[in-house]
Amino acid sequence: MEKQMLKGKVALITGASYGMGQTMAELFAEEGAAVALTARGRETLDSVVEGIREKGGRAIGVTADVCSKEDTRRVFEETVKAFGTLDILINNAGIGEQKMIDETEDDWMLYVMNTNLGGPMRYIKEALKIFLPKNDGVIINISSVNGARPFCGATYTSTKGALNTLTKNVAMRLVDTNIRCNAVAPGATVTPAHLANKKGEQPGGAKMLEYSGHYVYFPGPECDPMDQAYACLYLASKMGRHVKGQVLQVCNGAFL
């Protein structure tokens, strides 16, 4: 049996009931990590946890909303209760949307910002309560190519640009520690959210794609969720031990 790259580690992954989050959780469990998964939907979350356990992995699921401070504290409490500590945080939960700026209402803007940026900030703050005392830990934020090339909804793209900045800011704060913070910026990846976007089914529909659609559809193959999971594995394992404050773009060259 090949050596597991994350043996003995504990990882917390938000938004892990489907798509990239699910794939990350399954890969990390295969690589030896105990995984704590969060999502808002209990049924789908339980299904992923059960699938990991059936393959011999260690996993728990905690139903939670990243917008809730109370839920956030509970997620960390249950993770530590189940596994004793935390070593890796992946901020994957987020909302995709295509609302143009002139269609963006305040309530929607604040909701997306609270989820896509507020959520990672809350989770990083809680994780550091564990990471700083032991001077060790990994933080991975799931951003987007939209963080640098903002072709989707006005609020979504703004939060991803801010998440890239937050990644570097946190890395600067932790530069003299053994805690590293990086981001993965997926391009077009075959997930339910991406497929809905291509059909114009995300909030805001397809109107924004009339202006930016040529950025979205690249003639080469789209990425698979595993491509993003592999990037996270690199950053979470000893392979990425000296990588700090970077945004690793995984897009098959579609957004160079």
C-alpha positions in Angstrom: 0.0 0.0 0.0 1.3 3.4 -0.9 2.1 5.8 1.9 -0.8 8.1 2.8 0.1 11.7 2.5 -2.2 13.0 5.2 -2.0 10.1 7.7 -2.9 11.2 11.2 -4.2 14.6 10.1 -7.6 16.1 10.7 -9.2 18.2 8.0 -12.3 20.4 8.2 -14.0 21.1 4.8 -17.0 23.4 4.4 -19.6 22.9 1.6 -18.6 19.3 1.4 -21.9 17.6 0.5 -21.4 17.6 -3.3 -19.1 18.8 -6.1 -15.6 19.9 -5.3 -16.0 19.7 -1.5 -17.2 16.1 -1.6 -14.3 15.2 -3.9 -11.8 16.9 -1.6 -13.3 15.1 1.4 -13.1 11.7 -0.3 -9.5 12.2 -1.5 -8.3 13.5 1.9 -9.9 10.5 3.6 -8.2 8.1 1.2 -4.9 9.9 2.0 -5.4 9.1 5.7 -7.0 12.2 7.1 -10.0 12.2 9.4 -12.5 14.6 7.9 -15.1 16.8 9.4 -17.6 18.0 6.7 -20.1 20.8 6.8 -23.1 21.6 4.7 -26.6 23.1 5.2 -28.4 20.0 3.9 -28.4 17.0 6.2 -29.4 14.2 3.8 -26.7 14.8 1.2 -24.1 15.4 3.9 -24.9 12.1 5.6 -24.6 10.3 2.3 -21.1 11.6 1.7 -20.0 10.7 5.3 -21.4 7.2 5.0 -19.6 6.7 1.7 -16.3 7.6 3.3 -16.9 5.4 6.3 -17.9 2.5 4.0 -14.4 2.7 2.5 -12.7 2.6 5.9 -12.3 6.4 6.4 -13.0 8.4 9.4 -15.6 11.2 8.9 -18.3 13.2 10.6 -20.9 15.6 9.2 -22.0 18.7 10.9 -25.0 20.6 9.5 -24.1 24.2 9.6 -24.4 27.6 7.8 -21.1 29.4 7.4 -23.0 32.7 8.0 -23.8 31.7 11.6 -21.3 32.5 14.3 -23.0 29.9 16.6 -22.8 27.2 13.9 -19.2 28.0 13.3 -18.2 27.5 16.9 -20.3 24.3 17.1 -18.5 22.9 14.0 -15.1 23.4 15.6 -16.3 22.0 18.9 -17.7 18.8 17.3 -14.5 18.4 15.2 -12.2 18.5 18.2 -14.6 16.3 20.2 -14.5 13.7 17.5 -10.9 13.8 16.5 -9.0 15.6 19.2 -7.6 18.5 17.1 -7.6 20.2 13.7 -4.7 20.4 11.2 -6.3 21.5 7.9 -9.1 23.9 7.1 -10.6 24.1 3.6 -13.0 27.0 3.1 -15.0 25.6 0.2 -18.6 26.7 0.9 -19.8 29.5 -1.4 -22.6 30.9 -3.6 -22.2 31.3 -7.3 -24.3 33.9 -9.0 -24.6 35.9 -12.3 -26.4 39.1 -11.2 -25.2 42.2 -13.0 -24.4 45.2 -10.8 -27.5 47.0 -11.9 -29.6 44.1 -10.8 -27.9 43.5 -7.5 -30.0 44.4 -4.4 -28.5 45.1 -1.1 -29.9 42.1 0.7 -28.5 39.8 -2.0 -25.2 41.5 -2.0 -24.8 41.2 1.8 -25.9 37.5 1.7 -23.4 36.5 -0.9 -20.6 38.5 0.8 -21.5 37.1 4.2 -21.2 33.5 2.8 -18.3 33.8 0.4 -16.1 36.1 2.4 -17.6 36.3 5.9 -17.6 32.5 6.2 -13.9 32.0 5.5 -13.0 34.9 7.8 -15.1 33.3 10.7 -13.6 29.8 10.1 -10.0 31.1 9.9 -10.5 33.0 13.2 -11.7 29.8 14.9 -9.0 27.6 13.3 -6.3 29.9 14.5 -7.4 29.3 18.1 -6.2 25.7 17.5 -3.3 26.4 15.1 -1.5 29.2 16.9 -1.0 27.4 20.2 0.6 24.5 18.5 2.3 26.6 15.8 1.1 24.3 13.0 -1.8 24.2 10.5 -2.9 24.6 7.0 -5.6 27.0 5.6 -6.8 26.6 2.0 -9.4 29.0 0.6 -11.3 28.0 -2.5 -11.4 31.1 -4.7 -12.1 31.3 -8.4 -10.5 32.5 -11.6 -13.1 35.2 -11.1 -10.9 36.7 -8.4 -8.6 38.0 -11.2 -10.9 37.9 -14.2 -14.4 38.9 -13.0 -16.8 37.6 -15.6 -19.6 36.3 -13.3 -21.9 38.2 -11.0 -20.9 41.5 -9.5 -21.0 40.3 -5.9 -19.6 36.8 -6.6 -16.5 38.2 -8.4 -15.9 40.8 -5.8 -15.9 38.3 -3.0 -13.4 36.1 -4.8 -11.1 39.0 -5.4 -11.4 39.8 -1.7 -10.8 36.2 -0.8 -7.5 36.3 -2.7 -6.5 39.4 -0.8 -7.6 37.8 2.5 -5.4 34.8 1.7 -2.3 37.0 1.3 -3.2 39.0 4.4 -3.6 36.0 6.6 -0.3 34.5 5.2 1.5 37.8 6.1 0.0 37.6 9.6 1.4 34.0 9.9 4.6 34.4 8.0 6.8 33.8 11.1 4.8 30.6 12.1 4.5 27.1 10.8 0.9 27.9 9.7 0.4 28.4 6.0 -2.5 30.0 4.2 -3.0 29.6 0.4 -5.9 29.5 -2.1 -6.9 27.4 -5.0 -8.7 29.3 -7.9 -10.7 26.8 -10.0 -11.6 27.5 -13.6 -14.6 25.9 -15.3 -15.0 22.7 -13.3 -17.7 20.1 -13.9 -19.9 20.5 -10.8 -23.6 21.1 -10.4 -23.0 24.8 -9.9 -21.0 25.1 -13.1 -23.5 23.1 -15.1 -26.3 25.3 -13.8 -24.3 28.4 -14.7 -23.9 27.2 -18.3 -27.6 26.7 -18.6 -28.3 30.2 -17.2 -29.9 28.8 -14.1 -27.9 30.6 -11.5 -29.3 33.7 -9.8 -29.2 36.4 -12.4 -29.6 34.0 -15.3 -27.5 34.2 -18.4 -27.5 37.9 -19.2 -24.0 38.5 -17.8 -22.7 35.8 -20.1 -23.7 38.0 -23.1 -20.8 40.2 -22.0 -18.4 37.6 -20.6 -19.4 34.3 -22.1 -16.2 34.0 -24.2 -14.2 33.8 -21.0 -16.2 30.9 -19.7 -16.3 28.4 -22.6 -12.8 27.3 -23.6 -12.4 24.7 -26.4 -10.2 22.5 -24.3 -11.6 20.1 -21.7 -13.1 21.6 -18.5 -11.6 20.6 -15.2 -12.8 17.7 -13.1 -13.4 18.2 -9.3 -10.5 15.9 -8.7 -8.2 18.4 -10.4 -9.1 20.9 -7.6 -8.8 18.3 -4.9 -5.3 17.4 -6.1 -4.3 21.0 -5.8 -5.6 21.1 -2.3 -3.7 17.9 -1.5 -0.5 19.5 -2.7 -1.0 22.5 -0.5 -2.1 20.5 2.5 0.7 17.9 2.4 4.4 18.3 3.0 4.7 18.9 -0.8 3.5 22.4 -0.2 5.4 23.0 3.1 7.1 26.2 1.9 4.2 27.6 -0.1 2.5 30.6 1.6 0.2 33.3 0.4 -0.3 31.9 -3.1 -3.4 31.6 -5.3 -3.0 28.4 -7.3 -5.1 28.7 -10.4 -6.3 25.4 -11.8 -8.1 26.0 -15.1 -6.4 23.9 -17.9 -5.0 27.2 -19.4 -8.4 28.6 -20.1 -7.8 31.8 -18.1 -4.2 32.7 -18.7 
